[in-house]
Amino acid sequence: MKKTLLLLALCAGSLLSANADDHLTALLKPGDAVLGIQLKNADAYTAFQMDIALPEGMTLVEADDAVTLQRQDTEAPQVVESNVVDGKLRVVAYSYKEEGTTKAGNKSFSDTKGDVLLLKVNVAEGCTAANVAISNIEFVKTDGLTATALGVTATGKLGDTNGDNKVDGNDVTLVIDHYLSDAGTLTPEQIERSSVSGKDTLDGNDAIQITDIFLNY
C-alpha cells in the first residue's frame, strides 16, 4: 500500500479541481450483495485513490476478490490495492508498464460512465448505500495532474427511484411517468438510480428491468 501511494504521489504533479461534470456514485446492485462505485467522467484518468466508509450494517466480504477494478484499458495492466486505514477502506488503482512486454503504462480507464469499483458486501436488512461516505478522493489525469474535489452522490439501491430503500411497482410507475412526460418528472439523482441500462436518459427498457428486479430479488 505504501509503495502504491508513493507511486501516485510521483505521478501526481500539481493539484487542480475536477471537471464539474465528474462525480462518484455509490449504488447497491440487485440482491444487495455488491456495492458499485460508479464514476462519471468527462476527463481521462489513469489512477485514483479514495477512502470508503461503509455504513452500519454493511461490511466487506472477506475474500481475495472482495474489491475488483472495472473499466480497465485493454492495452495496459491495471491493478487495485486496498487496506483498512482508520476504519475506512482505502483503495488505490493505477496502470503500469509490464516489464518484458510491449504494453505501455499510464493508460486511462475505459469509457466515461459506469462502475469503476465493485465491492462484495454483506448487507443487513434496511441498510442502504445512501450512507456510504467517500473521501480523500484524488484522480490522476493523463497529463500527470491530480484532480481533487470530485462530487460524490451516495444513493440507495439500483432501481429504487423514490429512495425508500426498496424496489417495487411505485418505482416502475415513476419511471414510466417520467418517460411519458414532455419535460420529465424526476431529479438527476432519481434518474441515476433508475437508469438500470446505464444511460443518461430513461425509457421503457429501464421500467422493464426495474420490474424484473423487484420480481426476482
Contacts in CASP RR format, 6 or more apart in sequence:
PFRMAT RR
TARGET T0000
AUTHOR 0000-0000-0000
METHOD contacts of the structure
MODEL  1
MKKTLLLLALCAGSLLSANADDHLTALLKPGDAVLGIQLKNADAYTAFQM
DIALPEGMTLVEADDAVTLQRQDTEAPQVVESNVVDGKLRVVAYSYKEEG
TTKAGNKSFSDTKGDVLLLKVNVAEGCTAANVAISNIEFVKTDGLTATAL
GVTATGKLGDTNGDNKVDGNDVTLVIDHYLSDAGTLTPEQIERSSVSGKD
TLDGNDAIQITDIFLNY
1 81 0 8 1.000
1 83 0 8 1.000
1 90 0 8 1.000
1 92 0 8 1.000
4 81 0 8 1.000
4 92 0 8 1.000
4 94 0 8 1.000
5 49 0 8 1.000
5 92 0 8 1.000
7 47 0 8 1.000
7 94 0 8 1.000
8 47 0 8 1.000
8 49 0 8 1.000
8 92 0 8 1.000
8 94 0 8 1.000
8 138 0 8 1.000
8 140 0 8 1.000
11 46 0 8 1.000
11 47 0 8 1.000
11 94 0 8 1.000
11 106 0 8 1.000
11 140 0 8 1.000
11 144 0 8 1.000
11 146 0 8 1.000
12 138 0 8 1.000
12 140 0 8 1.000
12 144 0 8 1.000
12 145 0 8 1.000
12 146 0 8 1.000
13 144 0 8 1.000
13 145 0 8 1.000
13 146 0 8 1.000
14 145 0 8 1.000
14 146 0 8 1.000
15 138 0 8 1.000
15 145 0 8 1.000
15 146 0 8 1.000
15 147 0 8 1.000
15 148 0 8 1.000
16 145 0 8 1.000
16 146 0 8 1.000
16 147 0 8 1.000
16 148 0 8 1.000
17 147 0 8 1.000
17 148 0 8 1.000
17 149 0 8 1.000
18 43 0 8 1.000
18 139 0 8 1.000
18 147 0 8 1.000
18 148 0 8 1.000
18 149 0 8 1.000
18 150 0 8 1.000
18 151 0 8 1.000
19 41 0 8 1.000
19 42 0 8 1.000
19 43 0 8 1.000
19 147 0 8 1.000
21 40 0 8 1.000
21 41 0 8 1.000
21 42 0 8 1.000
22 39 0 8 1.000
22 40 0 8 1.000
22 41 0 8 1.000
22 42 0 8 1.000
22 43 0 8 1.000
22 139 0 8 1.000
22 147 0 8 1.000
22 150 0 8 1.000
22 151 0 8 1.000
23 39 0 8 1.000
23 40 0 8 1.000
23 150 0 8 1.000
23 151 0 8 1.000
23 152 0 8 1.000
23 153 0 8 1.000
24 37 0 8 1.000
24 38 0 8 1.000
24 39 0 8 1.000
24 40 0 8 1.000
24 50 0 8 1.000
24 134 0 8 1.000
24 137 0 8 1.000
24 150 0 8 1.000
24 151 0 8 1.000
24 152 0 8 1.000
24 153 0 8 1.000
25 37 0 8 1.000
25 38 0 8 1.000
25 40 0 8 1.000
25 152 0 8 1.000
25 153 0 8 1.000
25 154 0 8 1.000
25 155 0 8 1.000
25 192 0 8 1.000
26 35 0 8 1.000
26 36 0 8 1.000
26 37 0 8 1.000
26 38 0 8 1.000
26 52 0 8 1.000
26 129 0 8 1.000
26 132 0 8 1.000
26 134 0 8 1.000
26 152 0 8 1.000
26 153 0 8 1.000
26 154 0 8 1.000
26 155 0 8 1.000
26 156 0 8 1.000
27 35 0 8 1.000
27 36 0 8 1.000
27 38 0 8 1.000
27 129 0 8 1.000
27 155 0 8 1.000
27 156 0 8 1.000
27 157 0 8 1.000
27 158 0 8 1.000
27 193 0 8 1.000
28 34 0 8 1.000
28 35 0 8 1.000
28 36 0 8 1.000
28 123 0 8 1.000
28 128 0 8 1.000
28 129 0 8 1.000
28 156 0 8 1.000
28 157 0 8 1.000
28 158 0 8 1.000
29 35 0 8 1.000
29 36 0 8 1.000
29 158 0 8 1.000
30 157 0 8 1.000
30 158 0 8 1.000
30 167 0 8 1.000
30 213 0 8 1.000
30 216 0 8 1.000
30 217 0 8 1.000
31 217 0 8 1.000
32 121 0 8 1.000
32 123 0 8 1.000
32 157 0 8 1.000
32 217 0 8 1.000
33 120 0 8 1.000
33 121 0 8 1.000
33 123 0 8 1.000
34 118 0 8 1.000
34 119 0 8 1.000
34 120 0 8 1.000
34 121 0 8 1.000
35 54 0 8 1.000
35 58 0 8 1.000
35 118 0 8 1.000
35 119 0 8 1.000
35 121 0 8 1.000
35 129 0 8 1.000
35 132 0 8 1.000
36 115 0 8 1.000
36 117 0 8 1.000
36 118 0 8 1.000
36 119 0 8 1.000
37 50 0 8 1.000
37 52 0 8 1.000
37 115 0 8 1.000
37 116 0 8 1.000
37 117 0 8 1.000
37 118 0 8 1.000
37 119 0 8 1.000
37 134 0 8 1.000
38 113 0 8 1.000
38 114 0 8 1.000
38 115 0 8 1.000
38 116 0 8 1.000
39 45 0 8 1.000
39 71 0 8 1.000
39 109 0 8 1.000
39 113 0 8 1.000
39 114 0 8 1.000
39 116 0 8 1.000
40 112 0 8 1.000
40 113 0 8 1.000
40 114 0 8 1.000
41 112 0 8 1.000
41 113 0 8 1.000
41 139 0 8 1.000
42 112 0 8 1.000
43 139 0 8 1.000
43 141 0 8 1.000
43 147 0 8 1.000
44 108 0 8 1.000
44 109 0 8 1.000
44 141 0 8 1.000
44 142 0 8 1.000
45 108 0 8 1.000
45 109 0 8 1.000
45 139 0 8 1.000
45 140 0 8 1.000
45 141 0 8 1.000
45 142 0 8 1.000
45 147 0 8 1.000
46 94 0 8 1.000
46 95 0 8 1.000
46 105 0 8 1.000
46 106 0 8 1.000
46 107 0 8 1.000
46 108 0 8 1.000
46 109 0 8 1.000
46 140 0 8 1.000
46 141 0 8 1.000
46 142 0 8 1.000
46 144 0 8 1.000
47 92 0 8 1.000
47 93 0 8 1.000
47 94 0 8 1.000
47 95 0 8 1.000
47 139 0 8 1.000
47 140 0 8 1.000
48 91 0 8 1.000
48 92 0 8 1.000
48 93 0 8 1.000
48 94 0 8 1.000
48 116 0 8 1.000
48 137 0 8 1.000
48 138 0 8 1.000
48 139 0 8 1.000
48 140 0 8 1.000
49 90 0 8 1.000
49 91 0 8 1.000
49 92 0 8 1.000
49 93 0 8 1.000
49 136 0 8 1.000
49 137 0 8 1.000
49 138 0 8 1.000
50 90 0 8 1.000
50 91 0 8 1.000
50 134 0 8 1.000
50 135 0 8 1.000
50 136 0 8 1.000
50 137 0 8 1.000
50 138 0 8 1.000
51 85 0 8 1.000
51 88 0 8 1.000
51 89 0 8 1.000
51 90 0 8 1.000
51 91 0 8 1.000
51 134 0 8 1.000
51 135 0 8 1.000
51 136 0 8 1.000
51 137 0 8 1.000
52 88 0 8 1.000
52 89 0 8 1.000
52 90 0 8 1.000
52 91 0 8 1.000
52 119 0 8 1.000
52 132 0 8 1.000
52 133 0 8 1.000
52 134 0 8 1.000
53 87 0 8 1.000
53 88 0 8 1.000
53 89 0 8 1.000
53 132 0 8 1.000
53 133 0 8 1.000
53 134 0 8 1.000
53 135 0 8 1.000
54 60 0 8 1.000
54 89 0 8 1.000
54 121 0 8 1.000
54 132 0 8 1.000
55 127 0 8 1.000
55 128 0 8 1.000
55 129 0 8 1.000
55 130 0 8 1.000
55 131 0 8 1.000
55 132 0 8 1.000
55 133 0 8 1.000
56 127 0 8 1.000
56 131 0 8 1.000
57 122 0 8 1.000
57 123 0 8 1.000
57 124 0 8 1.000
57 127 0 8 1.000
58 121 0 8 1.000
58 122 0 8 1.000
58 123 0 8 1.000
58 124 0 8 1.000
58 127 0 8 1.000
58 129 0 8 1.000
58 132 0 8 1.000
59 121 0 8 1.000
59 122 0 8 1.000
60 66 0 8 1.000
60 67 0 8 1.000
60 89 0 8 1.000
60 119 0 8 1.000
60 120 0 8 1.000
60 121 0 8 1.000
60 122 0 8 1.000
61 120 0 8 1.000
61 121 0 8 1.000
61 122 0 8 1.000
63 120 0 8 1.000
65 120 0 8 1.000
66 82 0 8 1.000
66 119 0 8 1.000
66 120 0 8 1.000
67 80 0 8 1.000
67 82 0 8 1.000
67 89 0 8 1.000
67 91 0 8 1.000
67 117 0 8 1.000
67 118 0 8 1.000
67 119 0 8 1.000
67 120 0 8 1.000
68 80 0 8 1.000
68 117 0 8 1.000
68 118 0 8 1.000
69 78 0 8 1.000
69 79 0 8 1.000
69 80 0 8 1.000
69 93 0 8 1.000
69 116 0 8 1.000
69 117 0 8 1.000
70 114 0 8 1.000
70 115 0 8 1.000
70 116 0 8 1.000
70 117 0 8 1.000
70 118 0 8 1.000
71 109 0 8 1.000
71 110 0 8 1.000
71 111 0 8 1.000
71 114 0 8 1.000
71 115 0 8 1.000
71 116 0 8 1.000
72 78 0 8 1.000
72 109 0 8 1.000
72 110 0 8 1.000
73 95 0 8 1.000
73 107 0 8 1.000
73 108 0 8 1.000
73 109 0 8 1.000
73 110 0 8 1.000
74 110 0 8 1.000
75 103 0 8 1.000
75 104 0 8 1.000
75 107 0 8 1.000
76 95 0 8 1.000
76 96 0 8 1.000
76 97 0 8 1.000
76 98 0 8 1.000
76 103 0 8 1.000
76 104 0 8 1.000
76 105 0 8 1.000
76 106 0 8 1.000
76 107 0 8 1.000
77 95 0 8 1.000
77 96 0 8 1.000
77 98 0 8 1.000
77 103 0 8 1.000
77 105 0 8 1.000
78 93 0 8 1.000
78 94 0 8 1.000
78 95 0 8 1.000
78 96 0 8 1.000
78 107 0 8 1.000
78 109 0 8 1.000
79 93 0 8 1.000
79 94 0 8 1.000
79 95 0 8 1.000
79 96 0 8 1.000
80 91 0 8 1.000
80 92 0 8 1.000
80 93 0 8 1.000
80 117 0 8 1.000
81 91 0 8 1.000
81 92 0 8 1.000
81 93 0 8 1.000
82 89 0 8 1.000
82 90 0 8 1.000
82 91 0 8 1.000
82 92 0 8 1.000
83 89 0 8 1.000
83 90 0 8 1.000
84 90 0 8 1.000
88 135 0 8 1.000
89 119 0 8 1.000
90 136 0 8 1.000
91 117 0 8 1.000
93 116 0 8 1.000
93 117 0 8 1.000
94 140 0 8 1.000
95 105 0 8 1.000
95 106 0 8 1.000
95 107 0 8 1.000
95 108 0 8 1.000
96 105 0 8 1.000
97 103 0 8 1.000
97 104 0 8 1.000
97 105 0 8 1.000
97 106 0 8 1.000
98 105 0 8 1.000
106 142 0 8 1.000
108 142 0 8 1.000
109 116 0 8 1.000
113 198 0 8 1.000
113 200 0 8 1.000
114 198 0 8 1.000
126 165 0 8 1.000
128 156 0 8 1.000
128 157 0 8 1.000
128 165 0 8 1.000
129 154 0 8 1.000
129 155 0 8 1.000
129 156 0 8 1.000
129 157 0 8 1.000
130 154 0 8 1.000
130 155 0 8 1.000
130 156 0 8 1.000
130 163 0 8 1.000
130 165 0 8 1.000
131 154 0 8 1.000
132 154 0 8 1.000
133 154 0 8 1.000
134 152 0 8 1.000
134 154 0 8 1.000
137 148 0 8 1.000
137 149 0 8 1.000
137 150 0 8 1.000
137 151 0 8 1.000
137 152 0 8 1.000
138 146 0 8 1.000
138 147 0 8 1.000
138 148 0 8 1.000
139 146 0 8 1.000
139 147 0 8 1.000
139 150 0 8 1.000
140 146 0 8 1.000
140 147 0 8 1.000
141 147 0 8 1.000
153 189 0 8 1.000
153 192 0 8 1.000
155 163 0 8 1.000
155 189 0 8 1.000
155 192 0 8 1.000
155 193 0 8 1.000
156 163 0 8 1.000
156 165 0 8 1.000
156 193 0 8 1.000
157 163 0 8 1.000
157 165 0 8 1.000
157 166 0 8 1.000
157 167 0 8 1.000
157 193 0 8 1.000
158 167 0 8 1.000
158 193 0 8 1.000
158 196 0 8 1.000
158 213 0 8 1.000
159 167 0 8 1.000
159 171 0 8 1.000
159 193 0 8 1.000
159 194 0 8 1.000
159 196 0 8 1.000
159 210 0 8 1.000
159 213 0 8 1.000
160 166 0 8 1.000
160 167 0 8 1.000
160 171 0 8 1.000
160 193 0 8 1.000
161 170 0 8 1.000
161 171 0 8 1.000
161 174 0 8 1.000
161 175 0 8 1.000
161 186 0 8 1.000
161 190 0 8 1.000
161 193 0 8 1.000
161 194 0 8 1.000
161 210 0 8 1.000
162 170 0 8 1.000
162 171 0 8 1.000
162 174 0 8 1.000
162 190 0 8 1.000
163 190 0 8 1.000
163 193 0 8 1.000
164 170 0 8 1.000
166 214 0 8 1.000
167 210 0 8 1.000
167 213 0 8 1.000
167 214 0 8 1.000
167 217 0 8 1.000
168 214 0 8 1.000
169 210 0 8 1.000
169 211 0 8 1.000
169 214 0 8 1.000
171 194 0 8 1.000
171 210 0 8 1.000
171 214 0 8 1.000
172 207 0 8 1.000
172 210 0 8 1.000
172 211 0 8 1.000
172 214 0 8 1.000
174 185 0 8 1.000
174 186 0 8 1.000
174 190 0 8 1.000
174 194 0 8 1.000
175 186 0 8 1.000
175 194 0 8 1.000
175 202 0 8 1.000
175 204 0 8 1.000
175 206 0 8 1.000
175 207 0 8 1.000
175 210 0 8 1.000
176 204 0 8 1.000
176 207 0 8 1.000
177 185 0 8 1.000
178 184 0 8 1.000
178 185 0 8 1.000
178 186 0 8 1.000
178 191 0 8 1.000
178 194 0 8 1.000
178 202 0 8 1.000
179 202 0 8 1.000
179 203 0 8 1.000
179 204 0 8 1.000
179 206 0 8 1.000
179 207 0 8 1.000
186 194 0 8 1.000
186 202 0 8 1.000
191 200 0 8 1.000
191 201 0 8 1.000
191 202 0 8 1.000
194 202 0 8 1.000
194 206 0 8 1.000
194 210 0 8 1.000
195 201 0 8 1.000
195 202 0 8 1.000
195 206 0 8 1.000
196 205 0 8 1.000
196 206 0 8 1.000
196 209 0 8 1.000
196 210 0 8 1.000
196 213 0 8 1.000
197 203 0 8 1.000
197 205 0 8 1.000
197 206 0 8 1.000
197 209 0 8 1.000
END
